């Protein structure tokens, strides 16, 4: 669980599905720091 978002960055297409992905970094209540990859998808 993120306590506060510190950065958001375009990661390109990490998983090769043709959609751009995003990396979100910030503080975590549990581990101190955390990074998450948000996978892009088609809009319906």
Buried (B, 14 or more C-beta within 10 A) or exposed (E): EBEEEEEEEEBEEBEEEEEEBBBBBBBBEEEEEBEEEEEBEEEE
